[in-house]
Amino acid sequence: MLRITPEITIDERQIVEQFVRASGPGGQNVNKVSTAVQLRFNVYASPSLPQDVRERLIKLAGNRINSAGELVISAQRHRTQVQNRADARERLVALIRAATHKPKPRKKTRPSAAAKRRRLETKRRRGEIKRGRSAKSEFV
């Protein structure tokens, strides 16, 4: 069981891990040993996630979720399977934890009259500067 929050836990059977060959440094070892991890977690089919968390997770994950609804996390920072596996799981937990936080609703605000005046004054000055650039020169 992967504990995300006190209320949310994910069963190990919902996570599929596949070990593949990593790119990058490692000498001859990189050609022989599959140390990189591809972790797959089906967000759409998981009974562990509440609906609001699932929706926020889909938004947060973006293009890391494939058409089948699987969140794919690739980990190849380390040179061992054990470390990469732990890294992938930590990243999954961090992503789901981030999805559990409800965004604060935005309060509509209006700019003050003074702020509007300052903005328009700045625009007017800028326009004068630009008009000054295009004026015909007397020295030609």
PyMOL commands that set and color helices and strands:
alter all, ss='L'
color gray80, all
select helices_A, chain A and resi 12-14+29-32+51-64+81-100+113-134
alter helices_A, ss='H'
color red, helices_A
select strands_A, chain A and resi 2-3+9-10+15-20+36-42+70-75
alter strands_A, ss='S'
color yellow, strands_A
deselect
rebuild
show_as cartoon
